[in-house]
Amino acid sequence: MLESLYSNARLYDLMFPQPSGLGSRAQFYLDLAATTGGPVLELGCGTGSVLLPIAERGIACQGIDLSSDMLARARAKFEASGVTAGLHLGDMTDFDLDERFGLVFVASNSLTHLHAVGDIVNCFRAVRRHLTPGGRFAFDVFNPSVQVLAGADGLRREKQRFADPEHGEIRVDVEERYDAAAQVTRGIWYFSTEGEPDFVVSSVEVRSFFPQELALLLEAGGLRLVERFGDFERAPFTGETPTQVCICVAA
Ligand SMILES: C[S@@+](CC[C@H](N)C(=O)[O-])C[C@H]1O[C@@H](n2cnc3c(N)ncnc32)[C@H](O)[C@@H]1O
């Protein structure tokens, strides 16, 4: 049966392990949180890998995620670390926390799970309503590469392998097709062990945010793009950089 990748938070964390040290993504959002002074809200906080280090610095944090499994794992990590945060089951396209934040952010391509223009604009409007005066909205999404999109040809290929203490070595195969009308890459991810092929089969669908449309979508949501970097070390954004790391303010 096809399930969401995010119904398997344990597998997600094994597949995308924390880098040693903080890692450049978490460091970027931590620095931003420290500069704005908080409080901080992460949309699509998942298992908390970016939000937890911010809360551990004593900055008030809240997170919203659509997956109860991801949130349960995040709650366990916060509890183990002895820090508190408001972690809410909810949809980033429609939320009301009755609080304003110095920083709202969406890390690790979570925004690419919003596909319809209406959902994206609704998310940006909700963000705007939750910003303090002078507050920042930051996010990172991949920079769509036409070569990569053209390579999404529907063939099943090995993506990666990782070790799972419960199952042994896990092989992940991915089959992807790019839907150019929707700007969405629709993928099926197959998780297999030696003895149990395809023991989890997940759908993963990500929208491409092309650089020139991004500023317009933000504007439609009442936000203004003030800085765009090509990586988390703040390298200039170009057509070749893999990521769009964006910082916005209320328009
Ligand atoms: C790629 S993971 C990133 C998790 C976390 N931000 C991190 O950096 O590890 C994407 C997360 O976005 C969440 N998500 C997807 N659509 C959402 C929505 N409409 N509202 C809230 N969360 C959503 C998923 O459940 C998942 O936990």
The ligand as a Gaussian input file, in Angstrom:
#p B3LYP/6-31G(d) Opt

LIG

0 1
 C       11.286000      17.187000       4.275000
 S       10.433000      17.090000       5.805000
 C       11.328000      18.328000       6.690000
 C       11.203000      18.200000       8.175000
 C       12.035000      19.214000       8.990000
 N       11.709000      20.569000       8.634000
 C       13.520000      18.979000       8.805000
 O       14.201000      19.887000       8.348000
 O       13.994000      17.874000       9.122000
 C        8.882000      17.850000       5.391000
 C        7.897000      17.961000       6.532000
 O        6.803000      18.801000       6.117000
 C        5.599000      18.260000       6.634000
 N        4.473000      18.784000       5.827000
 C        4.163000      18.500000       4.546000
 N        3.077000      19.203000       4.166000
 C        2.683000      19.935000       5.244000
 C        1.634000      20.867000       5.477000
 N        0.730000      21.175000       4.521000
 N        1.543000      21.437000       6.698000
 C        2.435000      21.127000       7.690000
 N        3.447000      20.261000       7.508000
 C        3.582000      19.667000       6.302000
 C        5.791000      16.757000       6.553000
 O        4.891000      16.054000       7.374000
 C        7.270000      16.638000       6.949000
 O        7.405000      16.440000       8.333000

